[in-house]
Amino acid sequence: MKRRPSFSLPVTVVVLVIVFIYFSTIFVFVDRWFGLMSSPGVMNAVVFTAVAVMCIFNYSAAIITDPGRVPSTYLPDIEDADNPIHEIKRKQGGDLRYCQKCSHYKPPRAHHCRVCKRCVLRMDHHCIWINNCVGHANYKIFFIFVVYAVTACIYSLVLLVGSLTVDPQKDDQQIGGFFRSIYVISGLLLLPVSMALSVLLGWHIYLILQNKTTIEYHEGVRAMWLAEKGGDLYKHPYNIGGFENLTAILGPNILCWLFPTSRHIDVGLRFPTAYDNLSTRAASK
């Protein structure tokens, strides 16, 4: 399902940064290091362009893809014997989760977003950089975007450093003024962005391996503390094992993990679909 994007200053900034880094990498770093007409130059330009295209495609898809709406007909089936998982409110006597703002019950793993003003299935967080929530329908797309963004930034940094190792006499002639500004701005952009995105990538790899969302991680910290306080052992109910957690999010075909089109199965969504078997397995562990 697509959503109509609206103007967002953070999204505009990201687009401008992507465009600047792309043109700087191709027409400055690659050109000065190899020459765009040479075989190594063409090869690096083609590879970097392919990574950049995938990065932009997934970024656009993360923006326009609806993260997942709670069906208007959803009602929790508390008498379903095959459904041992029913998330309840932490307060108010353990009632089933009900959203007062949306006026409907919330399925497991769904949360209300104050920015989007609606409940989102398997909500991870609201991201200002895509002006959208990251949820069930676009989580994989968002993750793949981060993978390609990290790859592009590190690749560009390598080309930046490599282009500075060219003949010093040629360097003195070309790097003054305009070229020097490009190198300075690119370095100031690429270093912090690469580090921030690498940390973000590592964080979401951890979440995927545990089959958690960012919200569930923070809720789990409190639940673990309460369980240990009561002498119990807390275990995340949707964790079905490292590899199966990966395939549940990224899809069963490893060759399609870096493409946004492969189907994935999200453990814990209680609708009459293929999720049911995995949810039951998760609860039994």
C-alpha positions in Angstrom: 0.0 0.0 0.0 1.3 3.4 -1.0 1.0 6.6 0.9 1.1 10.2 -0.4 4.3 11.8 0.8 4.2 15.4 2.1 7.0 18.0 2.2 9.6 17.3 4.9 12.7 19.3 5.6 14.7 16.3 6.9 13.9 14.3 3.7 14.9 17.2 1.6 18.2 17.4 3.4 18.8 13.7 2.9 18.1 13.9 -0.8 20.5 16.9 -1.2 23.2 15.0 0.7 22.8 11.9 -1.5 23.0 14.0 -4.7 26.1 15.9 -3.5 27.9 12.7 -2.4 27.1 10.9 -5.6 28.3 13.7 -7.9 31.4 14.3 -5.8 32.3 10.6 -5.8 31.9 10.1 -9.5 33.1 13.4 -11.0 35.8 14.2 -8.4 37.1 11.2 -6.5 36.8 8.6 -9.3 37.9 11.0 -12.0 41.0 12.2 -10.2 42.0 8.8 -9.0 41.4 6.7 -12.1 40.0 8.9 -14.8 36.4 8.4 -15.9 37.5 7.1 -19.3 39.8 4.4 -18.0 38.6 0.8 -17.3 39.0 1.1 -13.5 37.2 4.5 -13.6 34.3 3.1 -15.5 34.1 0.0 -13.3 34.1 2.0 -10.1 31.6 4.5 -11.5 29.2 1.7 -12.6 29.5 -0.1 -9.2 29.0 3.0 -7.2 26.1 4.1 -9.4 24.4 0.8 -8.9 24.8 1.0 -5.1 23.5 4.6 -5.2 20.5 3.7 -7.3 19.5 0.9 -4.9 20.0 3.3 -2.0 17.7 5.9 -3.6 15.1 3.3 -4.7 14.8 1.8 -1.2 14.8 5.3 0.4 11.9 6.4 -1.8 10.1 3.1 -1.2 10.5 3.5 2.6 8.9 7.0 2.3 5.9 6.1 0.2 5.1 2.6 1.6 2.5 2.6 4.3 4.0 0.9 7.3 0.9 -1.1 8.1 -2.6 -0.3 9.2 -4.7 -2.2 11.7 -7.7 -3.7 9.8 -10.9 -2.0 10.7 -12.5 -5.4 11.3 -9.8 -6.6 13.8 -11.1 -8.1 17.0 -9.0 -10.2 19.4 -10.2 -13.8 19.6 -9.6 -14.5 23.3 -11.2 -18.0 22.9 -8.8 -19.2 20.2 -7.0 -22.1 21.8 -4.3 -22.0 19.1 -3.4 -18.4 20.0 -1.5 -18.4 23.3 -0.3 -14.9 22.8 -2.5 -12.0 23.8 -0.8 -8.8 24.6 -2.4 -7.0 27.5 -2.2 -3.6 29.0 0.5 -3.2 31.6 -2.0 -1.2 33.7 -5.8 -1.1 34.2 -6.1 -4.6 35.5 -4.7 -6.5 32.4 -7.4 -5.6 29.9 -6.8 -6.3 26.2 -5.0 -3.4 24.5 -7.4 -0.9 23.2 -6.5 2.4 21.5 -8.7 5.2 22.7 -7.6 7.6 20.0 -8.2 5.2 17.1 -11.2 3.5 18.8 -10.3 -0.1 18.1 -8.3 -2.9 19.7 -4.6 -3.1 19.0 -3.1 -6.4 17.7 0.0 -7.7 19.3 3.1 -5.6 18.4 1.0 -2.7 17.2 1.4 0.8 18.7 -0.1 4.2 18.3 2.1 6.8 16.6 1.5 10.3 17.8 3.0 11.8 14.7 1.0 9.7 12.2 -2.0 9.8 14.5 -2.9 6.1 14.0 -1.9 2.7 15.1 0.9 1.0 13.2 1.4 -2.8 12.9 4.7 -4.0 14.4 5.8 -0.4 14.9 9.5 0.0 15.3 9.8 3.8 15.5 8.8 7.0 13.7 11.7 8.2 11.6 11.8 11.9 10.8 14.4 11.1 8.0 11.8 9.3 6.0 8.8 11.3 7.3 7.1 8.0 8.0 6.8 5.2 10.6 8.9 2.1 10.3 6.6 -0.8 10.7 5.5 -4.2 9.4 5.1 -3.3 5.7 8.3 -1.1 5.3 10.7 -2.4 7.9 12.6 -4.6 5.5 12.8 -1.7 3.0 14.1 0.6 5.7 16.7 -1.9 6.7 17.9 -2.5 3.2 18.2 1.2 2.6 20.5 1.5 5.7 22.6 -1.4 4.3 23.1 0.3 0.9 23.6 3.7 2.6 26.4 2.4 4.8 28.0 0.6 1.7 27.8 3.8 -0.4 29.3 6.0 2.4 32.2 3.6 3.1 32.8 3.2 -0.7 32.8 6.9 -1.2 35.2 7.4 1.8 37.6 4.9 0.3 37.5 6.7 -3.1 38.0 10.0 -1.4 41.1 8.8 0.4 42.4 7.0 -2.6 42.0 10.1 -4.8 44.2 12.0 -2.4 47.1 9.6 -3.1 47.5 10.7 -6.7 50.6 12.5 -8.0 51.3 15.4 -5.6 52.1 17.8 -8.5 48.7 17.0 -10.1 47.1 17.3 -6.6 48.6 20.9 -6.2 47.2 22.0 -9.5 43.7 20.6 -9.2 42.8 20.6 -5.5 42.8 24.3 -4.9 39.7 26.3 -4.5 36.6 24.5 -5.8 38.1 21.0 -5.4 39.4 21.7 -1.9 35.9 22.7 -0.9 34.4 19.5 -2.2 36.9 17.4 -0.3 36.3 19.3 2.9 32.5 19.2 2.7 32.5 15.5 1.6 34.8 14.6 4.5 32.6 16.5 7.0 29.5 14.7 5.7 30.8 11.2 5.1 32.7 10.6 8.4 29.8 11.3 10.8 27.1 9.9 8.5 29.1 6.7 8.0 29.6 6.2 11.8 26.0 7.0 12.6 24.6 4.7 9.9 27.0 1.9 10.9 25.7 2.1 14.5 22.1 2.1 13.2 22.8 -0.9 11.0 24.4 -2.8 13.8 21.5 -2.0 16.1 18.9 -3.3 13.6 20.9 -6.4 12.9 20.7 -7.1 16.6 17.0 -6.5 16.6 16.4 -8.7 13.6 18.3 -11.6 15.1 16.2 -11.2 18.3 13.0 -10.6 16.3 12.4 -7.4 18.3 11.4 -3.9 17.5 13.0 -0.8 19.1 9.8 -0.4 21.2 9.9 -4.0 22.3 13.5 -3.8 23.2 12.8 -0.9 25.7 9.7 -2.6 26.9 11.7 -5.8 27.3 14.3 -4.1 29.6 11.5 -3.2 32.0 9.9 -6.6 31.7 13.2 -8.4 32.4 13.7 -6.3 35.5 10.2 -7.1 36.8 10.6 -10.8 36.0 14.0 -11.0 37.8 12.5 -9.1 40.7 9.8 -11.7 41.0 12.2 -14.6 40.6 11.1 -15.5 37.0 13.0 -15.7 33.8 11.9 -13.4 31.0 12.1 -14.4 27.3 11.0 -12.5 24.3 7.9 -14.3 23.1 8.5 -13.8 19.3 12.1 -15.1 19.2 12.1 -18.3 17.1 15.9 -18.6 16.6 18.5 -16.5 14.8 18.2 -17.8 11.3 14.5 -18.1 11.4 14.2 -14.6 12.7 16.3 -13.4 9.7 14.1 -15.3 7.2 10.9 -14.0 9.0 12.0 -10.4 8.3 14.2 -10.6 5.1 12.4 -13.5 3.4 13.1 -17.2 2.9 15.3 -16.8 -0.2 18.8 -15.6 0.8 19.5 -14.3 -2.7 16.6 -11.9 -2.3 17.6 -10.5 1.1 19.0 -7.3 -0.4 16.0 -6.7 -2.6 12.7 -5.1 -1.3 10.4 -7.3 -3.4 10.8 -10.6 -1.7 8.0 -11.7 0.6 8.6 -11.8 4.3 6.7 -13.3 7.2 6.4 -11.2 10.4 6.1 -13.2 13.6 3.4 -12.1 15.9 0.7 -10.5 13.7 -2.5 -12.2 14.6 -4.5 -12.3 11.3 -5.7 -15.4 9.4 -2.5 -15.7 7.3 0.8 -17.6 7.3 1.8 -15.7 10.4 -0.2 -17.9 12.6 2.1 -21.0 12.5 5.2 -18.9 13.3 3.4 -17.1 16.1 2.4 -20.3 17.7 5.9 -21.6 17.4 7.3 -18.4 19.0 5.0 -18.8 21.9 5.9 -22.4 22.4 9.5 -21.6 22.9 
